[in-house]
């Protein structure tokens, strides 16, 4: 991560805090013993004060870092590095230590009303998992990364929604849509989010759509359209199957020599079979006791 793209994160080396804590206690105990212990009058008073002052100077340098926590070190406004060590640590008492959590965080956007690629109003929402990847950028390059996340996340979700249609249209059956895009839409959303979050030193771990629907004002009309498309698709499948079955029946009768059909009888049989196979209600059988020609 170069400095041209933002602040450069530096590794800060702190000292063992337990040793410095023990030294602080020893200095305080020694000063108290020398002050109030036996023979205190034989020792110069500045020695007691010096030990106490050293203890008071060392103590503010102690700090504690939990797992997945870091401390950004600033000395009179100048960035000195980031400490990633865990446990009790010690550093220059004059350093300002800004603690930052490196744990995963979740953000769920509100339901956003957006016009999709076809201009249809839709509602969309997403759940985003993110973490701090560069402490220098997150603390020094923006005012507040916590307020930065929801604003940029909303912008990314709106952009993805406006660039794609909610569902497949009649003009392009191969189009990647929000409804059927699946992992392709998720991948594009992650890429869009990462491009925006990288400037603030943040990293996207996961992103998923949690809500996707037509806006209430057109939901009814779109539902009827989807139902009509489903009925048409089902009818096509039924007709295709019926034609295949009629063809099999005619070929079977011809191969076995059961009956010889002229063109007119074949047309009548095809018509009757198609009615039986494509009808939505039960067909009532009719017994023909006469001839087709009389």
N, C-alpha and C positions, 0 to 999 in steps of 0.2 A: 504494500500500500504506500504509494509515493506521496510526498508532501504536496505535490502539485494538485492532487485530488482532494486534499484535506489535511488535517493535522495527522502527524505520524506518531503512532503508538510506540512508546519506549518501555523497556523492561526496567523496573526499579528494584534494587537490591536492598532489602531491609535487614535488620539484625534480629538475633534470637531475643524475643521479648522476655522469656523466663529468666535468662541470665541478668538482663537489665532490671527486671522486677526484684530479683534477689539482691542485686547491688543496691537498689533504692532502699529496700528494707534494712539492709546492713548499715547504710549510712544514717538512716533515721534512728535505728537502734543504738548505734555507736554514739551519735550526738546526744541522745537522751541519757545514755549511761554516763557519758563524760560530764554532762551537765548536772545530773542529779545523783550520780554515784559517789562512792567514797573517794576522797582525795581530789574532788572536782576543783577545789580552790588552787591546787598546785599547777593546773593546766591553763594555758592562755585561752581566753574566751573566744577569740576569733577562730580557733580551730573547731570549736563546737558549731559556730555559725556557718563556717565554710562547709562542713559536712551536711548540715541541714539545707543550705542553699543548693548544693550539688544534687541532693535528693529531690528537692522541689523542681530543679531544672530537668532532671532525667524523667521524672514521672509523666509529664505531659506528652512525652514521645511514645508512650505505650499505647497500642491499639490492637484490636482483635479482628481477624477476618475469618468468616465461616466458609465452608466449602461452596464453590461457585459464587464467590464474592471477591471483588477487587477494590483497590483504593487508588484513586487518581491523586497524585502528589503535586501540589502547587506551592512554590516558594515565592512569596510576595508577588503573586500573579503570574509567575513563570512556570510552565509545565516542566516537571522533572522526571516524569515516568509514571508507570502504573505498577503497583505491587499486587501480585497474584498469589503470594504465599498465604498459607492457612495457619490458624492458631494465633498465639500471642506474639506480636512483633513490636519492634522498636525502630524509630527513625528520628531524624532531626526534629526536635520539639517545635521549631518554627515553621515546619511544613504544614500546610493545610491539607487534610486528608478527606477527600470526597469518596465515600463508599458507594459502590455500584454493584447491583445484583446481576450476575451473569446467568441466572436461571431462565428456563423457558417461561414465556408469558403468553397468555391467550387474549385475543381480542375478537369480539363478535360485533360486526357492524349492524346498524339498524337496517330495517327494510327500506331500501332505496327505490324510488320510483324513477325509472329510466325509459327512454324510447329506444327500442332495439333497432337493428339495421333496417328493418322494413317500416319503422315509424310507429310500431305498436307499443303502447305503454305497458311496461311490465314491472313487477316487483322482484327485487333480488337482494340477497344478504349473504355474507360470507363469514366464516370463522377462520382466524389467522393465528398461527403459532409462530412466535418470533423470539429472538434473544439479542442481546448486545454482543457484537462481534469485535468492535473496535472501540475501546473506552475513550480514547482521545477524541475521536470524531463525535461520539455520542454526548460527551460532556462539554467539549470546547467549540464544536462547530455549529451547534444549534442551541436555542434557548432551553427547550424542554423536549426530550425525545418522547416522553409519555404523551404529550399533546400532538407531537408530530405524527405518531402512528395512526390514530383514527382519521386524520385529515387526508394523509396520503393513501391509506387503505381505501377510503371512500372514493377517492379520485381514480384509483386503479380499477376498482370494481365497476364504476360507471363507464370507464373507457372500454373495458372488455365487453360489457353488456351492449354498448352502442355500436361496437364493431361486428356483432354477430346477431343473427336472427334467433328468435325464441324457438322456432320449429322449422322444419323443412318446408319450403314452398314448392309450388308447381313448376317453377322455372329452373330450379337447381336441386336435384335430388341428392347430389354429392356434397352439398354444403355442410360445413361443420357448424352445428347449432348449439345453443346453450342447453337445450333439453337433451339432445342425443350425443353431444360432443364428448361427454365423459372425461377421460384422463387428458384428452387434448385441450379441453377448456381449462382444466386444473393446471396443466403445465404452462399454458399461456398466462394464466392468472399469477402463478408463482414468479414467472419471468418478469412480468409487469411490476409486481410488488418489489422484487429484489432490485430492479433498476432504480426504483424510487427510494428504497430503504438504505441502499448502499452508501448514499451520500451522507447519511447520519450514522454510519458504522453499525447498522442493524442487519440481521440475517433472518431470512424466512426459512423456517423448518417445515411448515406445512400450511396449506390453505385449502378450504373446502367450501362449496356453496351450501348454505344451510336453508335457503328459501329461494324458490324460483316459481313464479306464477304470473299469469296475465293480470293486469290491473282490474279491479272490480268492474269498471265501466264497460269493458269489452270481454270479460271472462265468459259471460253467458253465450255471446255470439261465437266465440272461439271454441267453446265446448260443443256447440251444435255442429260447427264445421268439422271438428275432429270426429264426432260421431258419424257424420255423413261419409267422411273419408274411410272410416272403419267399415261401414256397411258396404261401400263400393268395393273395397279390397276383399271383403268376405265373399261378395257376389262373384267377383272375378275368379276366385279360387273354386267356388262351387261349380261354376260353368265349365271351367277347365277340367275339373274332375269328371263332370257329367259327360262331356264330349269324349274323354278318354274311355269311360265305361261303355258308352254306346258303340264306339269303334271296336272295342274288345268283343262286345256281344255280336255284332255283325260278322266280324272275322271268325268267331267261334261257330256260328251257325253255318257259315259258308264252308269252313274246313270239315265239319262233321256231316255235311250234306243233309241236315235235318229238314230244311225247307229252302226252296228256291224263291227268292223275292225279286220281283221286277222293280223298276224305279219308283213306281207309285206306292207299292207296298213298303218298300224300303223307306221312303219319305214319311209314310204314316207311322211306321215303327219308330223311326228316329224321333218324330214329334212326340209320340206317346212316352218314350223313354225319357226324353228331356223334361217333359212335364212332371213325370214321377220323381226324377232325381233332383230337379231344381225347386220343386214346390216346398213351401214352408209348412203346409198343413198335410195331414194324412190324405192319401189319394184313395178314392172309392173305386174298387174294381168294377168293370163293366164287361159282361159276357156277350160277345158278338155271336149270335146264332145264325146270322145270314152271311152274305158275301159283301166284300168291299165294293163290288160293282153293281149290286142290285139293292 
